[in-house]
Amino acid sequence: MPSQEFETVIGLEVHAQLKTRTKAFCACPVVFGASANTAVCPVCLGYPGALPVLNREMVSLALRLAFATRCEVHETSVFARKNYFYPDLPKGYQISQYDRPLATGGVVEVRGEDGAPRAIRLNRIHLEEDAGKSMHEVPWDDVPTGVSLVDLNRAGTPLAEIVTEPDLRSPEEAYDFLVRLRRLVRWVGASDGNMEEGSLRCDANVSLRPAGADTLGTKVEIKNLNSIAHVKKALEHEIARQAEALRRGGEVVQETRLFDPGSGATRPMRSKEEAMDYRYFPDPDLGPLVVDARWSAEVAAALPELPEPRAARFASALGLPPSDAATLCATRPLADAFEVAVALHPSNAKGIANWFLGDLLARMTDADRQEGRLPVAPAAVARLVARIDDGTISGKIAKELFPLLCEDGADVDALIREKGLVQVTDESPIRAAVDAVIAANPVQAAAYRGGKPAAFGWFVGQVMKATGGKASPALVNRLLREILDA
């Protein structure tokens, strides 16, 4: 749709499963993939008389996220009961926070449509427990068609809900926001951010209004988006759908919709003409949550250097291109490994970065990058670059060594000795090879001297081949020029 016709307004509600060992209000383990209804107890099953006890680590992890996004953390917040009926909510209410959340404000920067950084404001970060999981398509033969089952293993899992202001203006900005937020929750250790396992889930609110208007249009909510790519595709479809309705003179109905990845379209889930009355009230079984100055200070002091400042430091202190620095800070384990390697060979940070960005990343999956599973140790990368720099081996030989290092984790120096790959720096045998190659190829020599500089590279290749790739490239280049340019 023409950008000057309508303005898109998007707000996101992101649920991040906090990386605790146990649930929010009981000692049941937080597990994924366990047999249905095995990680449950009277508290998360909602048995009468079972009392919740707050998980302190849940609060600490949410505080990390709040400080990382520059929120205002409130000393006192309140847990409330959000009342509604659904089969996967055995208590008949969800413990959440309402009018007194843990933190408010804050920002996450995205790359705007013009390419410049743009701050997306956060409305709040609050704590709550997850519901169970309804299973509408079940794999068991003895379950009749049309019957749904409920797995309550997820009930009571601790969540931080991150709610933005309606500041996003395109599906691309929403995509970038979620990429950055997922990196952040992983970076500070608050959540593993695995959308495929439900650890990060997103609801998107989207509306259109005439360009230049101040009043918001009718909002449509798209629920349960389980991948960042799906968020982008769902928003693209919904924006096009709403624009077409408005162009025809129709109205956009306030409703909740679901995204169908197969068709790439959204479809109605339920109408939402009025906001649902959840009858919030303070949970009588949980007192106010008090985060005193000491607790806040401890969490803030333990916060790692965040990705954007770290990338900026790599660029300024190590002389890396900003794009390379940003890639190295895609995950905290990757950035940590790079910094370990640089500390071992600080004289050539750029050379180490080139190996990380090239050969290492080519052998790593996204999961490897998240977990820091490098094909070789940072120390081996540092030693490899050091041996190139001191002339022991050439870059070409290093490329040949790298797969061997990945296979058995051998010591770099031991492998160089074992394979007999020490670079030849004695000028006499190299000069003899240069003389022989030039003498055997007078046509190519005449071509170079006649104004075809590309022939020089051919001569370099021939000399390296004649020396088994062990000759010092710098020395080969110097000797060839001495003779060919004479």
C-alpha positions as CSV (number, residue, x, y, z in Angstrom):
1,M,0.0,0.0,0.0
2,P,1.3,3.5,-0.7
3,S,3.2,4.8,2.3
4,Q,1.6,8.2,2.1
5,E,-2.0,6.7,2.3
6,F,-2.0,5.1,5.7
7,E,0.3,5.0,8.7
8,T,0.8,1.6,10.4
9,V,0.8,1.5,14.2
10,I,2.1,-1.7,15.9
11,G,2.6,-2.6,19.6
12,L,4.0,-5.9,20.8
13,E,3.4,-8.0,23.9
14,V,6.3,-10.5,24.4
15,H,6.3,-13.3,26.9
16,A,9.7,-14.4,27.9
17,Q,10.0,-17.6,29.9
18,L,12.5,-16.9,32.7
19,K,15.4,-19.3,33.0
20,T,14.7,-20.7,36.4
21,R,15.0,-24.3,37.6
22,T,11.7,-24.3,39.3
23,K,8.3,-22.8,38.7
24,A,7.1,-19.3,39.8
25,F,5.2,-20.3,42.9
26,C,6.1,-23.9,43.7
27,A,9.1,-26.3,43.6
28,C,8.1,-28.2,40.4
29,P,10.9,-28.3,37.8
30,V,10.6,-26.3,34.7
31,V,11.0,-28.8,31.9
32,F,10.4,-29.1,28.2
33,G,9.3,-32.3,26.4
34,A,8.6,-34.3,29.6
35,S,5.6,-36.7,29.7
36,A,2.3,-34.9,30.1
37,N,1.3,-33.9,33.6
38,T,4.4,-35.2,35.3
39,A,5.9,-31.9,36.5
40,V,3.0,-30.8,38.6
41,C,1.9,-30.5,42.2
42,P,-1.1,-29.2,44.2
43,V,0.0,-25.6,43.8
44,C,0.2,-25.5,40.0
45,L,-2.8,-27.9,39.7
46,G,-4.9,-25.4,41.7
47,Y,-5.9,-27.7,44.5
48,P,-7.9,-25.9,47.2
49,G,-5.8,-24.8,50.1
50,A,-2.4,-25.0,48.3
51,L,-0.5,-21.8,48.9
52,P,2.0,-20.2,46.4
53,V,5.6,-19.2,47.5
54,L,7.4,-16.7,45.2
55,N,10.5,-17.8,43.4
56,R,13.2,-15.2,44.2
57,E,15.3,-16.1,41.1
58,M,12.3,-15.3,38.9
59,V,12.4,-11.8,40.2
60,S,16.2,-11.4,39.8
61,L,16.1,-12.5,36.2
62,A,13.3,-10.1,35.4
63,L,15.3,-7.4,37.1
64,R,18.2,-8.1,34.8
65,L,16.0,-7.5,31.8
66,A,14.5,-4.4,33.3
67,F,17.9,-2.8,34.0
68,A,19.2,-3.9,30.5
69,T,16.3,-2.0,28.9
70,R,16.7,1.0,31.2
71,C,13.3,0.6,32.9
72,E,12.3,2.2,36.1
73,V,12.2,-0.6,38.7
74,H,9.6,0.0,41.4
75,E,10.5,-0.8,44.9
76,T,7.1,-2.2,45.6
77,S,4.9,-4.1,43.1
78,V,1.8,-6.3,43.6
79,F,0.7,-9.6,42.3
80,A,-2.9,-9.8,41.2
81,R,-5.3,-12.5,40.2
82,K,-6.4,-12.3,36.6
83,N,-9.7,-14.2,36.6
84,Y,-10.9,-16.1,33.5
85,F,-12.0,-19.7,32.7
86,Y,-10.1,-21.9,30.4
87,P,-9.3,-25.7,30.6
88,D,-5.6,-25.1,30.9
89,L,-6.0,-22.7,33.8
90,P,-6.9,-25.1,36.7
91,K,-7.1,-22.4,39.4
92,G,-9.6,-20.3,37.4
93,Y,-7.2,-17.4,37.6
94,Q,-3.7,-16.5,36.6
95,I,-1.2,-14.9,39.0
96,S,0.0,-11.8,37.2
97,Q,0.7,-8.1,37.9
98,Y,-1.7,-5.4,36.9
99,D,-1.7,-1.8,38.0
100,R,1.5,-2.1,40.0
101,P,4.1,-3.9,37.8
102,L,7.7,-4.6,38.6
103,A,9.0,-2.1,36.1
104,T,7.8,0.6,33.7
105,G,9.3,2.7,30.9
106,G,12.5,1.6,29.2
107,V,13.5,1.4,25.6
108,V,14.8,-1.0,22.9
109,E,16.5,0.6,19.9
110,V,15.7,-0.7,16.4
111,R,16.9,0.2,13.0
112,G,14.2,2.6,11.6
113,E,12.8,2.6,8.0
114,D,15.4,5.2,7.1
115,G,18.2,3.1,8.5
116,A,18.8,5.3,11.5
117,P,18.5,4.0,15.1
118,R,15.1,4.6,16.7
119,A,14.0,4.1,20.3
120,I,10.9,2.0,20.9
121,R,9.5,2.8,24.2
122,L,8.5,0.0,26.6
123,N,5.3,0.5,28.6
124,R,6.1,-2.1,31.3
125,I,7.7,-5.3,32.3
126,H,5.7,-7.4,34.7
127,L,5.8,-10.9,36.2
128,E,3.3,-13.6,35.8
129,E,2.9,-17.4,35.6
130,D,2.2,-19.3,32.5
131,A,-1.0,-21.4,31.8
132,G,-0.9,-25.1,30.8
133,K,-1.1,-26.2,27.2
134,S,-4.2,-27.4,25.4
135,M,-3.6,-30.1,22.8
136,H,-6.2,-30.1,20.1
137,E,-4.4,-32.4,17.7
138,V,-3.3,-35.4,19.6
139,P,-1.2,-38.3,18.3
140,W,-2.9,-41.1,20.3
141,D,-5.2,-43.6,18.5
142,D,-7.4,-44.1,21.6
143,V,-8.4,-40.4,21.8
144,P,-11.6,-39.8,19.9
145,T,-11.6,-37.2,17.1
146,G,-12.6,-33.7,18.3
147,V,-11.3,-34.3,21.9
148,S,-8.7,-31.9,23.3
149,L,-6.3,-32.8,26.1
150,V,-4.6,-30.6,28.6
151,D,-0.9,-30.8,29.7
152,L,-0.3,-28.8,32.8
153,N,3.5,-29.2,33.0
154,R,3.8,-25.6,31.7
155,A,1.3,-24.2,34.3
156,G,3.1,-22.0,36.8
157,T,6.2,-21.5,34.6
158,P,7.6,-18.0,35.4
159,L,7.2,-15.4,32.7
160,A,8.2,-11.8,32.2
161,E,5.8,-9.9,29.9
162,I,7.4,-7.1,28.0
163,V,4.8,-4.6,26.6
164,T,5.8,-1.9,24.1
165,E,4.1,1.4,23.4
166,P,2.5,1.6,20.0
167,D,5.7,3.0,18.5
168,L,6.5,0.5,15.8
169,R,5.7,1.5,12.3
170,S,6.4,-1.4,10.0
171,P,6.7,-5.2,10.0
172,E,10.4,-4.8,9.4
173,E,10.8,-2.7,12.6
174,A,8.8,-5.3,14.6
175,Y,11.1,-8.0,13.2
176,D,14.2,-6.0,14.2
177,F,12.8,-5.3,17.7
178,L,12.2,-9.0,18.3
179,V,15.6,-10.0,17.0
180,R,17.2,-7.5,19.4
181,L,15.0,-8.3,22.3
182,R,15.7,-12.1,21.9
183,R,19.4,-11.4,21.8
184,L,19.1,-9.2,25.0
185,V,17.1,-11.8,27.0
186,R,19.7,-14.4,26.1
187,W,22.6,-12.0,26.7
188,V,21.7,-11.2,30.3
189,G,20.7,-14.9,30.9
190,A,17.1,-14.1,31.7
191,S,15.6,-16.6,29.1
192,D,16.9,-19.0,26.5
193,G,14.6,-17.2,24.0
194,N,13.8,-20.4,22.1
195,M,10.5,-19.6,20.2
196,E,10.2,-23.1,18.9
197,E,9.9,-24.4,22.5
198,G,7.6,-21.6,23.5
199,S,10.2,-19.8,25.7
200,L,9.5,-16.6,23.8
201,R,6.0,-15.9,22.5
202,C,4.6,-12.7,20.9
203,D,1.2,-11.1,20.5
204,A,1.0,-8.2,18.0
205,N,-1.5,-5.3,18.0
206,V,-1.8,-3.5,14.7
207,S,-4.0,-0.7,13.3
208,L,-3.9,1.7,10.4
209,R,-4.8,5.4,10.4
210,P,-4.7,8.0,7.7
211,A,-1.2,9.4,7.2
212,G,-0.8,12.5,9.4
213,A,-3.7,11.6,11.8
214,D,-3.2,11.5,15.5
215,T,-6.1,9.3,16.5
216,L,-5.4,5.6,16.5
217,G,-7.3,3.3,14.2
218,T,-9.2,0.1,15.3
219,K,-6.8,-2.3,16.8
220,V,-6.6,-6.0,15.8
221,E,-4.6,-8.4,18.0
222,I,-2.7,-11.3,16.5
223,K,-2.2,-14.0,19.1
224,N,0.4,-16.8,19.7
225,L,3.0,-16.0,17.1
226,N,5.8,-18.5,17.6
227,S,8.6,-17.3,15.4
228,I,10.0,-13.9,14.5
229,A,9.5,-14.6,10.8
230,H,5.8,-15.4,11.5
231,V,5.4,-12.1,13.3
232,K,6.7,-10.2,10.2
233,K,4.5,-12.3,7.8
234,A,1.4,-12.0,9.9
235,L,1.8,-8.2,10.2
236,E,2.4,-7.9,6.4
237,H,-0.8,-9.8,5.7
238,E,-2.9,-8.0,8.3
239,I,-1.7,-4.5,7.2
240,A,-2.7,-5.4,3.6
241,R,-6.1,-6.8,4.8
242,Q,-6.9,-3.7,6.8
243,A,-5.7,-1.3,4.1
244,E,-7.9,-3.0,1.5
245,A,-11.0,-2.8,3.8
246,L,-10.4,0.9,4.4
247,R,-9.9,1.6,0.7
248,R,-13.3,0.0,0.0
249,G,-14.9,2.3,2.5
250,G,-15.4,-0.6,5.0
251,E,-14.5,-0.8,8.7
252,V,-11.9,-2.8,10.5
253,V,-13.5,-4.9,13.3
254,Q,-11.8,-5.0,16.6
255,E,-11.0,-8.7,17.1
256,T,-8.4,-11.3,17.9
257,R,-6.9,-13.2,15.0
258,L,-4.6,-16.1,14.5
259,F,-1.9,-16.5,11.9
260,D,-1.9,-19.6,9.6
261,P,1.7,-20.2,8.5
262,G,0.5,-22.5,5.7
263,S,-1.6,-19.8,3.9
264,G,0.4,-16.8,5.2
265,A,-2.9,-15.2,6.3
266,T,-4.6,-14.3,9.5
267,R,-8.0,-15.6,10.4
268,P,-10.6,-14.6,13.1
269,M,-10.3,-16.2,16.5
270,R,-12.9,-14.2,18.5
271,S,-14.5,-10.7,18.4
272,K,-13.3,-8.2,20.9
273,E,-15.9,-5.5,20.8
274,E,-15.2,-4.7,24.5
275,A,-12.2,-5.4,26.6
276,M,-12.6,-8.6,28.6
277,D,-13.3,-8.0,32.3
278,Y,-10.6,-10.0,34.1
279,R,-11.8,-8.7,37.5
280,Y,-8.2,-8.1,38.7
281,F,-7.6,-7.9,42.5
282,P,-4.5,-8.3,44.6
283,D,-3.7,-11.9,45.3
284,P,-4.5,-12.4,49.0
285,D,-2.0,-15.3,49.3
286,L,1.0,-13.2,48.1
287,G,2.1,-10.0,49.9
288,P,3.6,-7.0,48.0
289,L,6.9,-7.7,46.3
290,V,9.6,-5.4,47.7
291,V,12.8,-5.0,45.7
292,D,15.0,-3.0,48.1
293,A,18.0,-0.9,47.0
294,R,20.5,-3.6,48.0
295,W,18.8,-6.2,45.8
296,S,18.6,-3.8,42.9
297,A,22.2,-2.9,43.3
298,E,23.4,-6.5,43.4
299,V,21.5,-7.3,40.1
300,A,22.7,-4.1,38.4
301,A,26.3,-4.7,39.4
302,A,26.3,-8.3,38.0
303,L,24.8,-7.2,34.6
304,P,27.3,-7.9,31.8
305,E,28.4,-5.3,29.2
306,L,25.5,-5.1,26.8
307,P,25.8,-6.0,23.1
308,E,25.6,-2.5,21.6
309,P,28.2,-1.0,23.9
310,R,30.4,-4.1,23.5
311,A,30.2,-3.9,19.7
312,A,31.1,-0.2,19.9
313,R,34.1,-1.0,22.0
314,F,35.3,-3.7,19.6
315,A,35.0,-1.1,16.8
316,S,36.8,1.7,18.6
317,A,39.4,-0.1,20.6
318,L,40.2,-2.9,18.2
319,G,39.7,-1.0,14.9
320,L,37.1,-3.4,13.6
321,P,34.5,-2.4,11.0
322,P,31.2,-1.7,12.9
323,S,29.4,-4.5,10.9
324,D,32.1,-7.0,11.9
325,A,31.9,-5.9,15.5
326,A,28.1,-6.3,15.5
327,T,28.3,-9.8,14.1
328,L,30.8,-10.8,16.7
329,C,28.3,-9.6,19.3
330,A,25.4,-11.5,17.9
331,T,25.6,-13.8,21.0
332,R,27.4,-13.3,24.3
333,P,29.3,-16.6,24.1
334,L,30.7,-15.7,20.7
335,A,31.8,-12.3,21.9
336,D,33.4,-13.8,25.0
337,A,35.3,-16.3,22.9
338,F,36.6,-13.6,20.5
339,E,37.8,-11.5,23.4
340,V,39.6,-14.5,24.9
341,A,41.4,-15.1,21.6
342,V,42.3,-11.4,21.3
343,A,43.7,-11.3,24.9
344,L,46.1,-14.2,23.9
345,H,47.3,-12.4,20.7
346,P,46.4,-8.7,21.1
347,S,48.6,-7.5,18.3
348,N,46.2,-8.7,15.5
349,A,42.6,-8.4,16.6
350,K,41.6,-7.9,13.0
351,G,43.2,-11.1,11.9
352,I,41.5,-13.0,14.7
353,A,38.2,-11.4,13.8
354,N,38.6,-12.5,10.2
355,W,38.9,-16.1,11.3
356,F,35.9,-15.9,13.6
357,L,33.8,-14.3,10.9
358,G,34.9,-16.6,8.2
359,D,36.0,-20.2,9.0
360,L,34.5,-20.5,12.5
361,L,31.0,-19.1,11.8
362,A,30.8,-21.2,8.6
363,R,31.0,-24.3,10.8
364,M,28.6,-23.1,13.5
365,T,24.8,-23.5,13.7
366,D,22.7,-20.9,15.5
367,A,22.5,-23.2,18.5
368,D,26.3,-23.4,18.5
369,R,26.6,-19.6,18.5
370,Q,24.1,-19.4,21.4
371,E,25.9,-22.0,23.5
372,G,29.4,-21.0,22.5
373,R,30.2,-24.3,20.9
374,L,33.2,-23.3,18.7
375,P,34.8,-25.9,16.3
376,V,38.2,-25.0,17.8
377,A,39.2,-23.3,21.1
378,P,39.8,-19.5,21.1
379,A,43.4,-20.2,22.2
380,A,43.9,-22.3,19.0
381,V,42.6,-19.4,16.8
382,A,45.0,-17.0,18.6
383,R,47.9,-19.4,18.1
384,L,47.1,-20.0,14.4
385,V,47.0,-16.2,13.7
386,A,50.2,-15.7,15.7
387,R,52.0,-18.3,13.6
388,I,50.9,-16.6,10.4
389,D,52.1,-13.3,11.8
390,D,55.5,-14.5,12.9
391,G,56.1,-16.2,9.5
392,T,56.0,-19.8,10.7
393,I,53.2,-20.6,8.3
394,S,51.4,-18.9,5.5
395,G,47.7,-18.0,5.4
396,K,47.3,-20.8,2.8
397,I,48.8,-23.4,5.1
398,A,46.7,-22.1,8.0
399,K,43.6,-22.8,5.9
400,E,44.8,-26.3,5.4
401,L,45.5,-26.8,9.1
402,F,42.1,-25.4,10.3
403,P,40.0,-28.5,9.4
404,L,42.5,-30.7,11.1
405,L,42.3,-28.6,14.2
406,C,38.5,-28.9,14.1
407,E,38.7,-32.7,13.8
408,D,40.9,-33.6,16.7
409,G,41.6,-30.4,18.6
410,A,45.4,-30.9,18.2
411,D,47.9,-28.3,19.3
412,V,48.7,-25.8,16.5
413,D,52.5,-26.0,16.9
414,A,52.5,-29.8,17.2
415,L,50.4,-30.1,14.1
416,I,52.7,-27.8,12.1
417,R,55.7,-29.9,13.1
418,E,53.9,-33.2,12.5
419,K,52.8,-32.2,9.0
420,G,56.1,-30.6,8.2
421,L,54.3,-27.4,7.2
422,V,56.8,-24.8,8.5
423,Q,57.0,-21.9,6.0
424,V,60.2,-21.7,4.0
425,T,61.9,-18.3,4.5
426,D,65.3,-19.1,3.2
427,E,65.8,-16.9,0.2
428,S,68.1,-19.3,-1.8
429,P,65.6,-22.1,-2.6
430,I,62.8,-19.7,-3.2
431,R,64.9,-17.6,-5.6
432,A,65.9,-20.8,-7.5
433,A,62.1,-21.7,-7.8
434,V,61.3,-18.2,-9.1
435,D,64.2,-18.3,-11.6
436,A,63.0,-21.7,-12.9
437,V,59.4,-20.7,-13.2
438,I,60.2,-17.5,-15.1
439,A,62.7,-19.3,-17.4
440,A,60.1,-22.0,-18.2
441,N,57.3,-19.4,-19.1
442,P,58.8,-16.7,-21.4
443,V,55.4,-16.0,-23.0
444,Q,53.7,-15.1,-19.6
445,A,56.8,-13.1,-18.6
446,A,56.5,-11.1,-21.8
447,A,52.8,-10.5,-21.2
448,Y,53.5,-9.1,-17.7
449,R,56.2,-6.9,-19.0
450,G,53.9,-5.8,-21.9
451,G,51.3,-4.4,-19.5
452,K,49.2,-7.3,-18.3
453,P,49.6,-7.1,-14.5
454,A,47.2,-10.1,-14.0
455,A,50.0,-12.4,-15.1
456,F,51.9,-11.6,-11.9
457,G,49.4,-13.4,-9.8
458,W,49.8,-16.4,-12.1
459,F,53.5,-16.4,-11.5
460,V,52.9,-16.3,-7.7
461,G,50.7,-19.3,-7.9
462,Q,53.3,-21.3,-10.0
463,V,56.1,-20.5,-7.5
464,M,53.9,-21.5,-4.5
465,K,53.0,-24.7,-6.3
466,A,56.7,-25.5,-7.0
467,T,57.5,-25.0,-3.3
468,G,54.6,-27.1,-2.1
469,G,52.9,-24.1,-0.7
470,K,55.5,-23.6,1.9
471,A,57.3,-20.5,0.5
472,S,56.8,-17.2,2.3
473,P,54.3,-15.3,0.1
474,A,55.9,-12.0,0.9
475,L,59.3,-13.3,-0.1
476,V,57.9,-14.8,-3.3
477,N,56.3,-11.5,-4.3
478,R,59.5,-9.5,-3.6
479,L,61.7,-11.8,-5.6
480,L,59.3,-12.0,-8.6
481,R,59.1,-8.3,-8.8
482,E,62.8,-7.9,-8.6
483,I,63.3,-10.1,-11.6
484,L,60.2,-9.4,-13.7
485,D,60.4,-5.6,-13.2
486,A,64.2,-5.5,-13.9
